[in-house]
């Protein structure tokens, strides 16, 4: 529902008052696209991955195993951090339908949670119905 002219003017006045009172806070709130936050995290994760490669290679060249392992761990952590940021940036990390924040099999299928054997029997029935 669009705002009326009066409501839009009031909103503009409130926004101008916020900018006048605290321009730094208003500028950070003005960024409405949360994907920009995840893009920054993705860039930082890429830098971390490159740093991990450098540490790994330096560890191999100077024959320092703990440094090489540390570089690998940095690479792995950067990959996981970047992957989670990429998933959230593209909307794959949303679990809004699950009440506890965890989305199990029941959230994906939309039905009640089934045991392993029930799922296997259902697959067996579907496979035999197709043939």
FENNORFEN-V188529 format. One record per residue. RES is the residue in one small letter. BURIAL is 1 if it has 16 or more other ideal C-beta (glycine too) atoms within 10 Angstrom, else 0. D_LAST is the distance of its C-alpha to the last C-alpha in Angstrom with 1 decimal. Layout:
{{RES & BURIAL & D_LAST} {RES & BURIAL & D_LAST}}
This chain:
{{x & 0 & 51.9} {x & 0 & 54.7} {x & 0 & 58.0} {x & 0 & 61.1} {x & 0 & 64.0} {x & 0 & 66.0} {x & 0 & 63.1} {x & 0 & 62.5} {x & 0 & 66.3} {x & 0 & 66.3} {x & 0 & 63.4} {x & 0 & 65.1} {x & 0 & 68.3} {x & 0 & 66.5} {x & 0 & 64.9} {x & 0 & 68.2} {x & 0 & 69.9} {x & 0 & 67.3} {x & 0 & 67.8} {x & 0 & 71.6} {x & 0 & 71.4} {x & 0 & 69.0} {x & 0 & 67.9} {x & 0 & 66.0} {x & 0 & 63.9} {x & 0 & 63.3} {x & 0 & 62.2} {x & 0 & 59.6} {x & 0 & 58.2} {x & 0 & 58.2} {x & 0 & 55.4} {x & 0 & 52.6} {x & 0 & 49.7} {x & 0 & 48.5} {x & 0 & 46.7} {x & 0 & 50.1} {x & 0 & 50.4} {x & 1 & 47.1} {x & 0 & 48.2} {x & 0 & 51.4} {x & 1 & 49.5} {x & 1 & 47.2} {x & 0 & 50.4} {x & 0 & 51.9} {x & 1 & 48.8} {x & 0 & 48.9} {x & 0 & 52.6} {x & 1 & 51.8} {x & 1 & 49.2} {x & 0 & 51.8} {x & 0 & 54.3} {x & 1 & 52.0} {x & 0 & 51.5} {x & 0 & 55.3} {x & 1 & 55.9} {x & 1 & 53.3} {x & 0 & 54.9} {x & 0 & 58.4} {x & 1 & 57.4} {x & 0 & 56.2} {x & 0 & 59.2} {x & 0 & 61.8} {x & 0 & 59.9} {x & 0 & 59.7} {x & 0 & 56.4} {x & 0 & 56.7} {x & 1 & 57.2} {x & 1 & 54.1} {x & 0 & 52.0} {x & 0 & 53.5} {x & 1 & 52.6} {x & 0 & 49.0} {x & 0 & 48.9} {x & 1 & 50.4} {x & 1 & 47.8} {x & 0 & 45.0} {x & 0 & 46.5} {x & 1 & 47.1} {x & 0 & 43.5} {x & 0 & 42.2} {x & 1 & 44.8} {x & 1 & 44.1} {x & 0 & 40.3} {x & 1 & 40.9} {x & 1 & 43.3} {x & 1 & 41.0} {x & 0 & 38.1} {x & 1 & 40.6} {x & 1 & 42.1} {x & 0 & 38.8} {x & 0 & 37.7} {x & 0 & 35.0} {x & 0 & 37.1} {x & 0 & 37.3} {x & 0 & 36.4} {x & 0 & 38.1} {x & 0 & 35.4} {x & 0 & 35.8} {x & 0 & 39.0} {x & 0 & 40.0} {x & 0 & 39.4} {x & 0 & 36.5} {x & 0 & 33.0} {x & 0 & 30.5} {x & 0 & 26.8} {x & 0 & 27.6} {x & 0 & 29.4} {x & 0 & 26.6} {x & 0 & 23.9} {x & 0 & 26.3} {x & 0 & 25.4} {x & 0 & 27.1} {x & 0 & 27.2} {x & 0 & 24.5} {x & 0 & 25.0} {x & 0 & 23.2} {x & 0 & 21.4} {x & 0 & 20.4} {x & 0 & 18.8} {x & 0 & 17.0} {x & 0 & 15.7} {x & 0 & 14.6} {x & 0 & 12.7} {x & 0 & 11.1} {x & 0 & 10.2} {x & 0 & 8.9} {x & 0 & 6.7} {x & 0 & 5.3} {x & 0 & 5.5} {x & 0 & 3.8} {x & 0 & 0.0}}
